Amino acid sequence: MGENKECNSMVDNCEEVPTKEVIEFRPPLYKQRYFFVKNLVQQHKPKKVADLGFGDATLIWMLKYHHCIEHLVGVDTYAGSTSQWEISNLSPSVGDYLVPRDLDLTITLYRGSAVQKDSRLVGFDLMTCIELIEHLDSEDLAKFPEVVFGYYSPRIIIISTPNSEFNPLFPASTFRHLDHKFEWNRMQFQTWASDVANLYNYSVEFTGVGSPPAGAEHVGYCTQIGVFQKNEAKATESCISTPEEHVYETVFTTAYPSLQEKKNLLLVLSAEVLRASNSMRLRFIVDPKKKVNGRLVPEDSCVPRYGLIVTDAQRAQIESSPKPYCVGKKFYVPLERLITFPKVNRLVDSVERLRSLLSEALKLNRDQSALQVDLHDHYSRTMLSY
Amino acid sequence: MDLGICTREKLAHVRDCKRGSSGVPVKLVTNLFSLDLPQNWQLYQYHVAYVPELESRRLRIALLYSHAEFSNKAKAFDGTILFLSQKLEDKVTELSSETSKGETVKMTITLIMELPASSPICIQVLNIIFKKIFKKLAMYQIGRNFYKPSEPVEIPQHKLSLWPGFAISVSQFESRLQFTADVSYKVLRNETVLEFMTGICQQTGMSCFAQMCEKQLLGLIVLTRYNNKTYRIDDIDWSVKPTHTFQKQDGTEITYVDYYKQQYDITLSDLNQPVLVSLLKSKRNDNTEARMAHLIPELCFITGLTRQATTDFQLMKVVAEKTRLSPLGRQQCLARLADDIQRNKYARFELETWGLHFGCQMSLTGRVLPSEKILMQDHVCQPVSAAEWSKDMRNCKILSARPLNKWLIICSNRDKNVAEDFLHCLRRVGSSMGFNVDYPKNIKVQENPAAFLSALQKHVDPDVQLVMCILPSNQKSYYDSIKKYLNSFCPVPSQCALTRTLNKKQMMMSIATRIAMQMACKLGGELWAVEIPLKSLMVVGIDVCKDEFSKDMVVVGFVASINPRITRWFSRCILQRTTTDVADCLKVFMTGALNKWYKHNHGLPARIVVYRDGVGDGQLKTLIEYEVPQLLSSVTEASSNTSPKLSVIVVRKKCTPRFFTETDRSVQNPPLGTVVDSEATRPEWYDFYLISRAACRGTVSPTHYNVIYDDNGLKPDHMQRLTFKLCHLYYNWPGLISIPAPCQYAHKLTFLVAQSIHKEPSLELSNSLFYL
């Protein structure tokens, strides 16, 4: 199955054979294929994505950054026991814990073949088969559509494969890879793809990456790509009830922290709320104040001067909310003001929600209408007094 | 780890037994877990050669692992060296594999060595195996430790996350292999550089914003959010914005905004932020120009605690509270870890295939040394608790003190009354301890560091015995400028105190007592002593630390006792340019100390015991090859006939073993004076652990002592007891401390020089504890 690394280095290998003019792709062809997938992900925002023949897991790693994806799965027949690279690059890192994702993400790698059925791969939004089918012998190639299109039946399938019409431009005139069972011209690929699409009720569009050099435009892209979209996708979703069938062996799985978990949400929310209140507190200390009903209130709007706010509209919204105030050595920020800060508002949609969450993590005043913090901290005590 | 350094075999008197005998036996639980191996277990080291040669390590490993005979075997392979726990049939095994390109590769696996379980290489392999196991326990490796990101302790008000975890290692202890785990916390900052900069801006305003940012940020290590790499901030480029373009590796141009969106699906929120510049170290050691990396502040996290944070008392208190673990809490963490390892399928499989058995927590027997009497001038006191005896010695006279006649108090105009109240108190407590304090000349100045300094310049002359400064704030510049002036330019002992401290009325007496004792020491006085049976013994403490400003400078402190009672000290300090922490000037210092001793005692000491602190991991070898000879040559040159006998002991406060006593259903800290000299020690060393510091809420950590050179031939029991006695003699604290007093003095001295004065203190001060 997919040996992306090998294909990539093929392009570099050309440089060693000076007989014909070297064709070098910028960015390298494999990156162009991966970016093609990334662009499609940006466009369609799939939640569940599987890469069949993930090879060295580079594409999986590149896709894990997309916020829309919640399940990312790789399948490869050669998936050995996981390497250090996979563990360290596919597992959550310190940054992922400090800035949790909005949505959950689990990454799972399976050992298995694209011509075996495993029920865990049913119901995906996107499946990619990058440089995969040319590695299948005729028997497996015959089974492939039934498994991927018929059984897995994802919303979108991307299949890429070499375009043999491009081969004469390469120095060596054999297949691009020794393990390739075939390399198709555009006609062959498109015929096969259209037949499969018709049979399983998909529509298909053809494109590619790796533009031919000037003067050779007629050969088409170096890599040809078919993008298959399921017709009447919505209707079938509900009637899927496939029996559980676990054929693939799990070799690696990991889950990312996200804001869906309450403790993470609380943490991020507390940080944003404290940042907002801190900015107002520093403003409050230096601004003119007056005493009203035992409270010290700012004469101005007490809107932080720098950071946190981007637009005038946001500023106006903060200005029109209740002002913070001070009683004794405590500084109070009304929740109604806190929620007008864009980064707080992004996390919670109502004052009630803000109140119920904050009451678990930070100190609120007695009627739970405002956040309570110390007016002075280490910094304002040691520095501002000079 | 200092593996393979065997110092004990050269010490004839401890070759057979290095255990002491005095004291009461005590049963202790440890954080050591036995690792049992079948008898005659061996590790087989192979070399694997590939024909044709393969560049890629991944490919080399994959090809070897694809062979069926390796699939279920315990193995560790880095692409060249292969370790197996079972011997292959033949000494040389030939295998061949086919790459996915269809190329046939021949692999030749040749047996190089058979290693016993105790060999250093084998211990390294076992450490690698445990690293693999911990990764499978969903632990995250940072440095050498493993942390649990799933159970963080959050401190939102200080933007900190603490990850609990363990420092782990496998080592050969006295009779068997042991796995050690000690609870550790990783402090993570929950703040991006952009947020930090916004904070600066809100605090200081725009006028000196750029300057403040550079001052606070340059030199900090940051962690990038997207690829988990760390960089040092070398510069800030204010002219570059995220909307500017840069050239990618493939030559195409792209803006930072688009790059992070495309690559990482990150939308930058602030398009006006500057970029941070980091110079990348070239992997090859050639002179090619360093490459620069541009980093976006919004995507970089600050790591570690900044200087501002470490001076924040509130913050440090919260961190200490959250990370402090009682012996019971610690014990529970250990039990859970052991349980996790034994339950985890992968961990069990890995251990089983290697033939390792993860055993139970080891217990051993230690001894509690007899407590020491504290000798005052006309009184011998037996403290109620050796942890602190200030109450026991109330109204006792200190051993000796010079009267304080000519001295100055400098304070701000505002603090006039504070100074007067304090002086009254000081004179009272001084007279009751036998330290006569006369009235000083009182100088009132304005409230800024420059005013204090000019008062010093104006009023201090060589006749002044001591200068006391009452500082209106703990701003570092006050302290630093005063200490710098009075320690090297105009050598006069000095005493600083904060107004805030002196204002604590209800604690006035105890504060004045502490200050009176410090002053007495700074004038060359002696506070108390313990009984030292050896009649002519010099003890020496050496410590090394890095200078705060110039990181390539190290400060070496050397403190030696100059009387048999071990109450008077000779202190030297030097700054030296070197990248290692190894002291270079010891011969000069040692000779100076011997001369001082000769002058005071009309002869040389019969014995010298040197305690060396500040030794990093893996430095033991250099110490033995480089520092011990320096000390020895000074000692042998000192006299033509019988030269003093020398012992050198390496002191380490950071060691992984922990000890607890078990009391019905709970565990506690062991009593003060507990010595462990078996089972948790190392067979190749003459070493022991001593618990000499009390921990009221947390868990005590024992101090490890390793005698690397010993001409004295003292019995192990005497060596242990001498060490314990020396932990009573630190005059800045009326109680036991965790290391021998000379080490603590040397530490205090190097700290003062490294943090504040950055110059060698004047030789004129070397006869008093001027740095207390």
Interface residues (C-beta under 8 A of the other chain):
Chain A: E3 E6 R26 P27 P28 K31 F35 K38 Q42 D56 M62 Y65 H66 H67 Y78 G80 S81 S83 W85 I87 S91 P92 S93 V94 G95 Y97 L98 V99 H177 L178 D179 P257 L267 S270 A271 L274 R275 N278 S279 L282 R283 P304 R305 Y306 G307 L308 V310 A361 L362 V373 D377 H378 Y379 T382 M383 L384
Chain B: R58 I61 A62 Y65 S66 S100 K101 G102 E103 K135 Y140 I142 P149 S150 P152 E154 P156 Q157 K159 S161 L188 N190 L194 E195 T198 G199 C201 Q202 Q203 M206 L223 T224 R225 Y226 N227 N228 K248 D250 G251 T252 Q262 Q263 Y264 D265 I266 S269 D270 F301 Q308 T311 D312 F313 Q314 L315 S473 N474 Q475
